[in-house]
Amino acid sequence: MNEKASSPAPASIDGLPFEKALAELEQIVSRLERGDVPLEESIAIFERGELLKKHCDGLLKAAEARIDKITQADNGNIAAEPLDVES
């Protein structure tokens, strides 16, 4: 069987900006929630969704690390302070 020949290969996630990765992830969640996707395709897009989630998490952690490094104190000195993120 050559089912994959009819569908285009998924685009690479490497280098995908956060906003585009998140938008694609939201589309995947929406499609899966509707429940009208065939089983094999559901599995494939779920796997891609997992990769997109990991990619977004990595980008967010990198951004948080950058923010930690550039926090400026009131006296003008640069101070590394952890970002206060409430869950």
MINU-141072 format. One record per atom (N, C-alpha, C): residue number from 1; residue in one letter; atom name; x, y, z. Coordinates in pm, whole numbers. Layout:
! MINU-141072
<r><num>NUM</num><residu>a</residu><atome>CA</atome><east>X</east><north>Y</north><up>Z</up></r>
...
//
This chain:
! MINU-141072
<r><num>1</num><residu>m</residu><atome>N</atome><east>83</east><north>-118</north><up>0</up></r>
<r><num>1</num><residu>m</residu><atome>CA</atome><east>0</east><north>0</north><up>0</up></r>
<r><num>1</num><residu>m</residu><atome>C</atome><east>87</east><north>124</north><up>0</up></r>
<r><num>2</num><residu>n</residu><atome>N</atome><east>43</east><north>221</north><up>-78</up></r>
<r><num>2</num><residu>n</residu><atome>CA</atome><east>121</east><north>344</north><up>-89</up></r>
<r><num>2</num><residu>n</residu><atome>C</atome><east>31</east><north>464</north><up>-61</up></r>
<r><num>3</num><residu>e</residu><atome>N</atome><east>-27</east><north>466</north><up>61</up></r>
<r><num>3</num><residu>e</residu><atome>CA</atome><east>-121</east><north>571</north><up>96</up></r>
<r><num>3</num><residu>e</residu><atome>C</atome><east>-53</east><north>706</north><up>115</up></r>
<r><num>4</num><residu>k</residu><atome>N</atome><east>73</east><north>706</north><up>158</up></r>
<r><num>4</num><residu>k</residu><atome>CA</atome><east>141</east><north>832</north><up>186</up></r>
<r><num>4</num><residu>k</residu><atome>C</atome><east>179</east><north>907</north><up>60</up></r>
<r><num>5</num><residu>a</residu><atome>N</atome><east>181</east><north>841</north><up>-54</up></r>
<r><num>5</num><residu>a</residu><atome>CA</atome><east>218</east><north>908</north><up>-179</up></r>
<r><num>5</num><residu>a</residu><atome>C</atome><east>115</east><north>1013</north><up>-218</up></r>
<r><num>6</num><residu>s</residu><atome>N</atome><east>-10</east><north>996</north><up>-175</up></r>
<r><num>6</num><residu>s</residu><atome>CA</atome><east>-114</east><north>1089</north><up>-215</up></r>
<r><num>6</num><residu>s</residu><atome>C</atome><east>-119</east><north>1215</north><up>-128</up></r>
<r><num>7</num><residu>s</residu><atome>N</atome><east>-61</east><north>1211</north><up>-8</up></r>
<r><num>7</num><residu>s</residu><atome>CA</atome><east>-62</east><north>1329</north><up>77</up></r>
<r><num>7</num><residu>s</residu><atome>C</atome><east>77</east><north>1389</north><up>84</up></r>
<r><num>8</num><residu>p</residu><atome>N</atome><east>86</east><north>1521</north><up>83</up></r>
<r><num>8</num><residu>p</residu><atome>CA</atome><east>217</east><north>1585</north><up>86</up></r>
<r><num>8</num><residu>p</residu><atome>C</atome><east>287</east><north>1560</north><up>219</up></r>
<r><num>9</num><residu>a</residu><atome>N</atome><east>419</east><north>1557</north><up>213</up></r>
<r><num>9</num><residu>a</residu><atome>CA</atome><east>497</east><north>1539</north><up>335</up></r>
<r><num>9</num><residu>a</residu><atome>C</atome><east>479</east><north>1662</north><up>423</up></r>
<r><num>10</num><residu>p</residu><atome>N</atome><east>469</east><north>1640</north><up>555</up></r>
<r><num>10</num><residu>p</residu><atome>CA</atome><east>454</east><north>1756</north><up>643</up></r>
<r><num>10</num><residu>p</residu><atome>C</atome><east>578</east><north>1844</north><up>640</up></r>
<r><num>11</num><residu>a</residu><atome>N</atome><east>555</east><north>1972</north><up>654</up></r>
<r><num>11</num><residu>a</residu><atome>CA</atome><east>665</east><north>2068</north><up>653</up></r>
<r><num>11</num><residu>a</residu><atome>C</atome><east>751</east><north>2047</north><up>777</up></r>
<r><num>12</num><residu>s</residu><atome>N</atome><east>876</east><north>2080</north><up>764</up></r>
<r><num>12</num><residu>s</residu><atome>CA</atome><east>969</east><north>2067</north><up>875</up></r>
<r><num>12</num><residu>s</residu><atome>C</atome><east>931</east><north>2164</north><up>986</up></r>
<r><num>13</num><residu>i</residu><atome>N</atome><east>949</east><north>2119</north><up>1109</up></r>
<r><num>13</num><residu>i</residu><atome>CA</atome><east>918</east><north>2202</north><up>1225</up></r>
<r><num>13</num><residu>i</residu><atome>C</atome><east>1039</east><north>2288</north><up>1264</up></r>
<r><num>14</num><residu>d</residu><atome>N</atome><east>1158</east><north>2240</north><up>1232</up></r>
<r><num>14</num><residu>d</residu><atome>CA</atome><east>1279</east><north>2316</north><up>1265</up></r>
<r><num>14</num><residu>d</residu><atome>C</atome><east>1272</east><north>2455</north><up>1204</up></r>
<r><num>15</num><residu>g</residu><atome>N</atome><east>1294</east><north>2556</north><up>1285</up></r>
<r><num>15</num><residu>g</residu><atome>CA</atome><east>1293</east><north>2693</north><up>1236</up></r>
<r><num>15</num><residu>g</residu><atome>C</atome><east>1155</east><north>2754</north><up>1222</up></r>
<r><num>16</num><residu>l</residu><atome>N</atome><east>1051</east><north>2678</north><up>1252</up></r>
<r><num>16</num><residu>l</residu><atome>CA</atome><east>915</east><north>2729</north><up>1243</up></r>
<r><num>16</num><residu>l</residu><atome>C</atome><east>893</east><north>2831</north><up>1355</up></r>
<r><num>17</num><residu>p</residu><atome>N</atome><east>850</east><north>2952</north><up>1321</up></r>
<r><num>17</num><residu>p</residu><atome>CA</atome><east>825</east><north>3053</north><up>1425</up></r>
<r><num>17</num><residu>p</residu><atome>C</atome><east>716</east><north>3006</north><up>1521</up></r>
<r><num>18</num><residu>f</residu><atome>N</atome><east>722</east><north>3055</north><up>1644</up></r>
<r><num>18</num><residu>f</residu><atome>CA</atome><east>627</east><north>3015</north><up>1747</up></r>
<r><num>18</num><residu>f</residu><atome>C</atome><east>483</east><north>3034</north><up>1701</up></r>
<r><num>19</num><residu>e</residu><atome>N</atome><east>452</east><north>3149</north><up>1645</up></r>
<r><num>19</num><residu>e</residu><atome>CA</atome><east>314</east><north>3180</north><up>1608</up></r>
<r><num>19</num><residu>e</residu><atome>C</atome><east>260</east><north>3082</north><up>1505</up></r>
<r><num>20</num><residu>k</residu><atome>N</atome><east>342</east><north>3047</north><up>1407</up></r>
<r><num>20</num><residu>k</residu><atome>CA</atome><east>297</east><north>2953</north><up>1304</up></r>
<r><num>20</num><residu>k</residu><atome>C</atome><east>283</east><north>2812</north><up>1361</up></r>
<r><num>21</num><residu>a</residu><atome>N</atome><east>376</east><north>2773</north><up>1448</up></r>
<r><num>21</num><residu>a</residu><atome>CA</atome><east>369</east><north>2641</north><up>1510</up></r>
<r><num>21</num><residu>a</residu><atome>C</atome><east>244</east><north>2630</north><up>1596</up></r>
<r><num>22</num><residu>l</residu><atome>N</atome><east>215</east><north>2734</north><up>1672</up></r>
<r><num>22</num><residu>l</residu><atome>CA</atome><east>97</east><north>2734</north><up>1758</up></r>
<r><num>22</num><residu>l</residu><atome>C</atome><east>-31</east><north>2731</north><up>1675</up></r>
<r><num>23</num><residu>a</residu><atome>N</atome><east>-35</east><north>2808</north><up>1567</up></r>
<r><num>23</num><residu>a</residu><atome>CA</atome><east>-154</east><north>2809</north><up>1480</up></r>
<r><num>23</num><residu>a</residu><atome>C</atome><east>-178</east><north>2670</north><up>1421</up></r>
<r><num>24</num><residu>e</residu><atome>N</atome><east>-72</east><north>2604</north><up>1377</up></r>
<r><num>24</num><residu>e</residu><atome>CA</atome><east>-87</east><north>2469</north><up>1321</up></r>
<r><num>24</num><residu>e</residu><atome>C</atome><east>-133</east><north>2371</north><up>1429</up></r>
<r><num>25</num><residu>l</residu><atome>N</atome><east>-77</east><north>2385</north><up>1548</up></r>
<r><num>25</num><residu>l</residu><atome>CA</atome><east>-118</east><north>2299</north><up>1659</up></r>
<r><num>25</num><residu>l</residu><atome>C</atome><east>-266</east><north>2318</north><up>1691</up></r>
<r><num>26</num><residu>e</residu><atome>N</atome><east>-312</east><north>2442</north><up>1690</up></r>
<r><num>26</num><residu>e</residu><atome>CA</atome><east>-453</east><north>2470</north><up>1715</up></r>
<r><num>26</num><residu>e</residu><atome>C</atome><east>-542</east><north>2407</north><up>1608</up></r>
<r><num>27</num><residu>q</residu><atome>N</atome><east>-497</east><north>2410</north><up>1482</up></r>
<r><num>27</num><residu>q</residu><atome>CA</atome><east>-573</east><north>2347</north><up>1374</up></r>
<r><num>27</num><residu>q</residu><atome>C</atome><east>-583</east><north>2196</north><up>1394</up></r>
<r><num>28</num><residu>i</residu><atome>N</atome><east>-472</east><north>2137</north><up>1437</up></r>
<r><num>28</num><residu>i</residu><atome>CA</atome><east>-470</east><north>1992</north><up>1461</up></r>
<r><num>28</num><residu>i</residu><atome>C</atome><east>-568</east><north>1957</north><up>1573</up></r>
<r><num>29</num><residu>v</residu><atome>N</atome><east>-563</east><north>2031</north><up>1682</up></r>
<r><num>29</num><residu>v</residu><atome>CA</atome><east>-654</east><north>2005</north><up>1794</up></r>
<r><num>29</num><residu>v</residu><atome>C</atome><east>-799</east><north>2018</north><up>1748</up></r>
<r><num>30</num><residu>s</residu><atome>N</atome><east>-828</east><north>2120</north><up>1671</up></r>
<r><num>30</num><residu>s</residu><atome>CA</atome><east>-963</east><north>2141</north><up>1621</up></r>
<r><num>30</num><residu>s</residu><atome>C</atome><east>-1009</east><north>2023</north><up>1535</up></r>
<r><num>31</num><residu>r</residu><atome>N</atome><east>-923</east><north>1978</north><up>1447</up></r>
<r><num>31</num><residu>r</residu><atome>CA</atome><east>-959</east><north>1865</north><up>1360</up></r>
<r><num>31</num><residu>r</residu><atome>C</atome><east>-983</east><north>1739</north><up>1442</up></r>
<r><num>32</num><residu>l</residu><atome>N</atome><east>-898</east><north>1714</north><up>1539</up></r>
<r><num>32</num><residu>l</residu><atome>CA</atome><east>-914</east><north>1595</north><up>1621</up></r>
<r><num>32</num><residu>l</residu><atome>C</atome><east>-1039</east><north>1603</north><up>1707</up></r>
<r><num>33</num><residu>e</residu><atome>N</atome><east>-1070</east><north>1722</north><up>1757</up></r>
<r><num>33</num><residu>e</residu><atome>CA</atome><east>-1191</east><north>1739</north><up>1838</up></r>
<r><num>33</num><residu>e</residu><atome>C</atome><east>-1318</east><north>1717</north><up>1758</up></r>
<r><num>34</num><residu>r</residu><atome>N</atome><east>-1316</east><north>1755</north><up>1630</up></r>
<r><num>34</num><residu>r</residu><atome>CA</atome><east>-1434</east><north>1733</north><up>1545</up></r>
<r><num>34</num><residu>r</residu><atome>C</atome><east>-1462</east><north>1584</north><up>1527</up></r>
<r><num>35</num><residu>g</residu><atome>N</atome><east>-1356</east><north>1505</north><up>1525</up></r>
<r><num>35</num><residu>g</residu><atome>CA</atome><east>-1374</east><north>1360</north><up>1515</up></r>
<r><num>35</num><residu>g</residu><atome>C</atome><east>-1406</east><north>1309</north><up>1377</up></r>
<r><num>36</num><residu>d</residu><atome>N</atome><east>-1385</east><north>1391</north><up>1273</up></r>
<r><num>36</num><residu>d</residu><atome>CA</atome><east>-1418</east><north>1348</north><up>1137</up></r>
<r><num>36</num><residu>d</residu><atome>C</atome><east>-1294</east><north>1311</north><up>1055</up></r>
<r><num>37</num><residu>v</residu><atome>N</atome><east>-1183</east><north>1284</north><up>1124</up></r>
<r><num>37</num><residu>v</residu><atome>CA</atome><east>-1059</east><north>1249</north><up>1056</up></r>
<r><num>37</num><residu>v</residu><atome>C</atome><east>-1041</east><north>1097</north><up>1065</up></r>
<r><num>38</num><residu>p</residu><atome>N</atome><east>-1008</east><north>1032</north><up>953</up></r>
<r><num>38</num><residu>p</residu><atome>CA</atome><east>-985</east><north>887</north><up>956</up></r>
<r><num>38</num><residu>p</residu><atome>C</atome><east>-875</east><north>850</north><up>1056</up></r>
<r><num>39</num><residu>l</residu><atome>N</atome><east>-882</east><north>729</north><up>1108</up></r>
<r><num>39</num><residu>l</residu><atome>CA</atome><east>-791</east><north>684</north><up>1213</up></r>
<r><num>39</num><residu>l</residu><atome>C</atome><east>-644</east><north>704</north><up>1180</up></r>
<r><num>40</num><residu>e</residu><atome>N</atome><east>-601</east><north>658</north><up>1064</up></r>
<r><num>40</num><residu>e</residu><atome>CA</atome><east>-459</east><north>669</north><up>1029</up></r>
<r><num>40</num><residu>e</residu><atome>C</atome><east>-414</east><north>815</north><up>1022</up></r>
<r><num>41</num><residu>e</residu><atome>N</atome><east>-498</east><north>899</north><up>965</up></r>
<r><num>41</num><residu>e</residu><atome>CA</atome><east>-465</east><north>1041</north><up>957</up></r>
<r><num>41</num><residu>e</residu><atome>C</atome><east>-466</east><north>1104</north><up>1096</up></r>
<r><num>42</num><residu>s</residu><atome>N</atome><east>-558</east><north>1060</north><up>1182</up></r>
<r><num>42</num><residu>s</residu><atome>CA</atome><east>-563</east><north>1110</north><up>1319</up></r>
<r><num>42</num><residu>s</residu><atome>C</atome><east>-432</east><north>1081</north><up>1392</up></r>
<r><num>43</num><residu>i</residu><atome>N</atome><east>-382</east><north>961</north><up>1374</up></r>
<r><num>43</num><residu>i</residu><atome>CA</atome><east>-256</east><north>922</north><up>1438</up></r>
<r><num>43</num><residu>i</residu><atome>C</atome><east>-142</east><north>1009</north><up>1386</up></r>
<r><num>44</num><residu>a</residu><atome>N</atome><east>-138</east><north>1028</north><up>1255</up></r>
<r><num>44</num><residu>a</residu><atome>CA</atome><east>-30</east><north>1108</north><up>1195</up></r>
<r><num>44</num><residu>a</residu><atome>C</atome><east>-34</east><north>1253</north><up>1242</up></r>
<r><num>45</num><residu>i</residu><atome>N</atome><east>-153</east><north>1312</north><up>1244</up></r>
<r><num>45</num><residu>i</residu><atome>CA</atome><east>-158</east><north>1453</north><up>1285</up></r>
<r><num>45</num><residu>i</residu><atome>C</atome><east>-139</east><north>1466</north><up>1436</up></r>
<r><num>46</num><residu>f</residu><atome>N</atome><east>-179</east><north>1365</north><up>1513</up></r>
<r><num>46</num><residu>f</residu><atome>CA</atome><east>-152</east><north>1368</north><up>1657</up></r>
<r><num>46</num><residu>f</residu><atome>C</atome><east>-2</east><north>1368</north><up>1682</up></r>
<r><num>47</num><residu>e</residu><atome>N</atome><east>70</east><north>1283</north><up>1608</up></r>
<r><num>47</num><residu>e</residu><atome>CA</atome><east>217</east><north>1277</north><up>1622</up></r>
<r><num>47</num><residu>e</residu><atome>C</atome><east>280</east><north>1412</north><up>1587</up></r>
<r><num>48</num><residu>r</residu><atome>N</atome><east>231</east><north>1473</north><up>1480</up></r>
<r><num>48</num><residu>r</residu><atome>CA</atome><east>283</east><north>1606</north><up>1443</up></r>
<r><num>48</num><residu>r</residu><atome>C</atome><east>249</east><north>1708</north><up>1550</up></r>
<r><num>49</num><residu>g</residu><atome>N</atome><east>129</east><north>1697</north><up>1606</up></r>
<r><num>49</num><residu>g</residu><atome>CA</atome><east>90</east><north>1786</north><up>1714</up></r>
<r><num>49</num><residu>g</residu><atome>C</atome><east>184</east><north>1775</north><up>1834</up></r>
<r><num>50</num><residu>e</residu><atome>N</atome><east>224</east><north>1654</north><up>1866</up></r>
<r><num>50</num><residu>e</residu><atome>CA</atome><east>319</east><north>1634</north><up>1976</up></r>
<r><num>50</num><residu>e</residu><atome>C</atome><east>452</east><north>1702</north><up>1946</up></r>
<r><num>51</num><residu>l</residu><atome>N</atome><east>499</east><north>1690</north><up>1822</up></r>
<r><num>51</num><residu>l</residu><atome>CA</atome><east>624</east><north>1756</north><up>1783</up></r>
<r><num>51</num><residu>l</residu><atome>C</atome><east>610</east><north>1908</north><up>1789</up></r>
<r><num>52</num><residu>l</residu><atome>N</atome><east>496</east><north>1959</north><up>1744</up></r>
<r><num>52</num><residu>l</residu><atome>CA</atome><east>472</east><north>2103</north><up>1749</up></r>
<r><num>52</num><residu>l</residu><atome>C</atome><east>468</east><north>2152</north><up>1893</up></r>
<r><num>53</num><residu>k</residu><atome>N</atome><east>405</east><north>2076</north><up>1982</up></r>
<r><num>53</num><residu>k</residu><atome>CA</atome><east>398</east><north>2113</north><up>2123</up></r>
<r><num>53</num><residu>k</residu><atome>C</atome><east>537</east><north>2122</north><up>2183</up></r>
<r><num>54</num><residu>k</residu><atome>N</atome><east>620</east><north>2022</north><up>2155</up></r>
<r><num>54</num><residu>k</residu><atome>CA</atome><east>758</east><north>2023</north><up>2207</up></r>
<r><num>54</num><residu>k</residu><atome>C</atome><east>835</east><north>2142</north><up>2151</up></r>
<r><num>55</num><residu>h</residu><atome>N</atome><east>814</east><north>2171</north><up>2023</up></r>
<r><num>55</num><residu>h</residu><atome>CA</atome><east>882</east><north>2285</north><up>1959</up></r>
<r><num>55</num><residu>h</residu><atome>C</atome><east>839</east><north>2415</north><up>2027</up></r>
<r><num>56</num><residu>c</residu><atome>N</atome><east>709</east><north>2434</north><up>2048</up></r>
<r><num>56</num><residu>c</residu><atome>CA</atome><east>658</east><north>2555</north><up>2113</up></r>
<r><num>56</num><residu>c</residu><atome>C</atome><east>712</east><north>2566</north><up>2256</up></r>
<r><num>57</num><residu>d</residu><atome>N</atome><east>713</east><north>2455</north><up>2329</up></r>
<r><num>57</num><residu>d</residu><atome>CA</atome><east>767</east><north>2456</north><up>2465</up></r>
<r><num>57</num><residu>d</residu><atome>C</atome><east>913</east><north>2500</north><up>2466</up></r>
<r><num>58</num><residu>g</residu><atome>N</atome><east>990</east><north>2449</north><up>2372</up></r>
<r><num>58</num><residu>g</residu><atome>CA</atome><east>1131</east><north>2486</north><up>2363</up></r>
<r><num>58</num><residu>g</residu><atome>C</atome><east>1150</east><north>2634</north><up>2333</up></r>
<r><num>59</num><residu>l</residu><atome>N</atome><east>1069</east><north>2685</north><up>2241</up></r>
<r><num>59</num><residu>l</residu><atome>CA</atome><east>1077</east><north>2827</north><up>2207</up></r>
<r><num>59</num><residu>l</residu><atome>C</atome><east>1038</east><north>2915</north><up>2325</up></r>
<r><num>60</num><residu>l</residu><atome>N</atome><east>936</east><north>2874</north><up>2400</up></r>
<r><num>60</num><residu>l</residu><atome>CA</atome><east>894</east><north>2951</north><up>2517</up></r>
<r><num>60</num><residu>l</residu><atome>C</atome><east>1002</east><north>2949</north><up>2626</up></r>
<r><num>61</num><residu>k</residu><atome>N</atome><east>1065</east><north>2834</north><up>2646</up></r>
<r><num>61</num><residu>k</residu><atome>CA</atome><east>1172</east><north>2826</north><up>2746</up></r>
<r><num>61</num><residu>k</residu><atome>C</atome><east>1290</east><north>2912</north><up>2706</up></r>
<r><num>62</num><residu>a</residu><atome>N</atome><east>1322</east><north>2914</north><up>2577</up></r>
<r><num>62</num><residu>a</residu><atome>CA</atome><east>1432</east><north>2998</north><up>2530</up></r>
<r><num>62</num><residu>a</residu><atome>C</atome><east>1399</east><north>3146</north><up>2549</up></r>
<r><num>63</num><residu>a</residu><atome>N</atome><east>1274</east><north>3184</north><up>2521</up></r>
<r><num>63</num><residu>a</residu><atome>CA</atome><east>1233</east><north>3324</north><up>2540</up></r>
<r><num>63</num><residu>a</residu><atome>C</atome><east>1237</east><north>3360</north><up>2688</up></r>
<r><num>64</num><residu>e</residu><atome>N</atome><east>1193</east><north>3270</north><up>2773</up></r>
<r><num>64</num><residu>e</residu><atome>CA</atome><east>1197</east><north>3295</north><up>2918</up></r>
<r><num>64</num><residu>e</residu><atome>C</atome><east>1341</east><north>3313</north><up>2964</up></r>
<r><num>65</num><residu>a</residu><atome>N</atome><east>1433</east><north>3233</north><up>2913</up></r>
<r><num>65</num><residu>a</residu><atome>CA</atome><east>1573</east><north>3246</north><up>2950</up></r>
<r><num>65</num><residu>a</residu><atome>C</atome><east>1628</east><north>3382</north><up>2907</up></r>
<r><num>66</num><residu>r</residu><atome>N</atome><east>1589</east><north>3428</north><up>2789</up></r>
<r><num>66</num><residu>r</residu><atome>CA</atome><east>1633</east><north>3560</north><up>2742</up></r>
<r><num>66</num><residu>r</residu><atome>C</atome><east>1579</east><north>3671</north><up>2832</up></r>
<r><num>67</num><residu>i</residu><atome>N</atome><east>1453</east><north>3658</north><up>2873</up></r>
<r><num>67</num><residu>i</residu><atome>CA</atome><east>1392</east><north>3758</north><up>2961</up></r>
<r><num>67</num><residu>i</residu><atome>C</atome><east>1464</east><north>3759</north><up>3096</up></r>
<r><num>68</num><residu>d</residu><atome>N</atome><east>1495</east><north>3640</north><up>3147</up></r>
<r><num>68</num><residu>d</residu><atome>CA</atome><east>1568</east><north>3631</north><up>3272</up></r>
<r><num>68</num><residu>d</residu><atome>C</atome><east>1700</east><north>3707</north><up>3265</up></r>
<r><num>69</num><residu>k</residu><atome>N</atome><east>1765</east><north>3703</north><up>3152</up></r>
<r><num>69</num><residu>k</residu><atome>CA</atome><east>1897</east><north>3764</north><up>3136</up></r>
<r><num>69</num><residu>k</residu><atome>C</atome><east>1890</east><north>3915</north><up>3120</up></r>
<r><num>70</num><residu>i</residu><atome>N</atome><east>1777</east><north>3969</north><up>3076</up></r>
<r><num>70</num><residu>i</residu><atome>CA</atome><east>1775</east><north>4112</north><up>3044</up></r>
<r><num>70</num><residu>i</residu><atome>C</atome><east>1687</east><north>4195</north><up>3138</up></r>
<r><num>71</num><residu>t</residu><atome>N</atome><east>1650</east><north>4138</north><up>3250</up></r>
<r><num>71</num><residu>t</residu><atome>CA</atome><east>1572</east><north>4214</north><up>3346</up></r>
<r><num>71</num><residu>t</residu><atome>C</atome><east>1660</east><north>4325</north><up>3403</up></r>
<r><num>72</num><residu>q</residu><atome>N</atome><east>1610</east><north>4445</north><up>3400</up></r>
<r><num>72</num><residu>q</residu><atome>CA</atome><east>1687</east><north>4559</north><up>3447</up></r>
<r><num>72</num><residu>q</residu><atome>C</atome><east>1633</east><north>4608</north><up>3581</up></r>
<r><num>73</num><residu>a</residu><atome>N</atome><east>1724</east><north>4628</north><up>3675</up></r>
<r><num>73</num><residu>a</residu><atome>CA</atome><east>1687</east><north>4678</north><up>3808</up></r>
<r><num>73</num><residu>a</residu><atome>C</atome><east>1657</east><north>4827</north><up>3801</up></r>
<r><num>74</num><residu>d</residu><atome>N</atome><east>1591</east><north>4880</north><up>3905</up></r>
<r><num>74</num><residu>d</residu><atome>CA</atome><east>1556</east><north>5022</north><up>3910</up></r>
<r><num>74</num><residu>d</residu><atome>C</atome><east>1678</east><north>5113</north><up>3901</up></r>
<r><num>75</num><residu>n</residu><atome>N</atome><east>1791</east><north>5070</north><up>3955</up></r>
<r><num>75</num><residu>n</residu><atome>CA</atome><east>1910</east><north>5155</north><up>3955</up></r>
<r><num>75</num><residu>n</residu><atome>C</atome><east>1986</east><north>5151</north><up>3822</up></r>
<r><num>76</num><residu>g</residu><atome>N</atome><east>1934</east><north>5082</north><up>3723</up></r>
<r><num>76</num><residu>g</residu><atome>CA</atome><east>1998</east><north>5077</north><up>3592</up></r>
<r><num>76</num><residu>g</residu><atome>C</atome><east>2086</east><north>4956</north><up>3570</up></r>
<r><num>77</num><residu>n</residu><atome>N</atome><east>2116</east><north>4885</north><up>3677</up></r>
<r><num>77</num><residu>n</residu><atome>CA</atome><east>2197</east><north>4764</north><up>3662</up></r>
<r><num>77</num><residu>n</residu><atome>C</atome><east>2113</east><north>4652</north><up>3602</up></r>
<r><num>78</num><residu>i</residu><atome>N</atome><east>2176</east><north>4574</north><up>3520</up></r>
<r><num>78</num><residu>i</residu><atome>CA</atome><east>2109</east><north>4458</north><up>3463</up></r>
<r><num>78</num><residu>i</residu><atome>C</atome><east>2116</east><north>4346</north><up>3567</up></r>
<r><num>79</num><residu>a</residu><atome>N</atome><east>2004</east><north>4288</north><up>3596</up></r>
<r><num>79</num><residu>a</residu><atome>CA</atome><east>1999</east><north>4180</north><up>3695</up></r>
<r><num>79</num><residu>a</residu><atome>C</atome><east>1923</east><north>4062</north><up>3637</up></r>
<r><num>80</num><residu>a</residu><atome>N</atome><east>1975</east><north>3944</north><up>3661</up></r>
<r><num>80</num><residu>a</residu><atome>CA</atome><east>1907</east><north>3823</north><up>3615</up></r>
<r><num>80</num><residu>a</residu><atome>C</atome><east>1807</east><north>3781</north><up>3721</up></r>
<r><num>81</num><residu>e</residu><atome>N</atome><east>1682</east><north>3790</north><up>3685</up></r>
<r><num>81</num><residu>e</residu><atome>CA</atome><east>1575</east><north>3750</north><up>3776</up></r>
<r><num>81</num><residu>e</residu><atome>C</atome><east>1484</east><north>3654</north><up>3702</up></r>
<r><num>82</num><residu>p</residu><atome>N</atome><east>1440</east><north>3550</north><up>3769</up></r>
<r><num>82</num><residu>p</residu><atome>CA</atome><east>1349</east><north>3457</north><up>3701</up></r>
<r><num>82</num><residu>p</residu><atome>C</atome><east>1217</east><north>3525</north><up>3667</up></r>
<r><num>83</num><residu>l</residu><atome>N</atome><east>1161</east><north>3485</north><up>3556</up></r>
<r><num>83</num><residu>l</residu><atome>CA</atome><east>1032</east><north>3535</north><up>3513</up></r>
<r><num>83</num><residu>l</residu><atome>C</atome><east>925</east><north>3475</north><up>3601</up></r>
<r><num>84</num><residu>d</residu><atome>N</atome><east>837</east><north>3558</north><up>3657</up></r>
<r><num>84</num><residu>d</residu><atome>CA</atome><east>730</east><north>3509</north><up>3743</up></r>
<r><num>84</num><residu>d</residu><atome>C</atome><east>612</east><north>3470</north><up>3656</up></r>
<r><num>85</num><residu>v</residu><atome>N</atome><east>597</east><north>3341</north><up>3633</up></r>
<r><num>85</num><residu>v</residu><atome>CA</atome><east>489</east><north>3290</north><up>3549</up></r>
<r><num>85</num><residu>v</residu><atome>C</atome><east>392</east><north>3215</north><up>3637</up></r>
<r><num>86</num><residu>e</residu><atome>N</atome><east>267</east><north>3258</north><up>3636</up></r>
<r><num>86</num><residu>e</residu><atome>CA</atome><east>165</east><north>3188</north><up>3712</up></r>
<r><num>86</num><residu>e</residu><atome>C</atome><east>99</east><north>3087</north><up>3623</up></r>
<r><num>87</num><residu>s</residu><atome>N</atome><east>81</east><north>2967</north><up>3673</up></r>
<r><num>87</num><residu>s</residu><atome>CA</atome><east>20</east><north>2860</north><up>3595</up></r>
<r><num>87</num><residu>s</residu><atome>C</atome><east>-128</east><north>2862</north><up>3606</up></r>
//
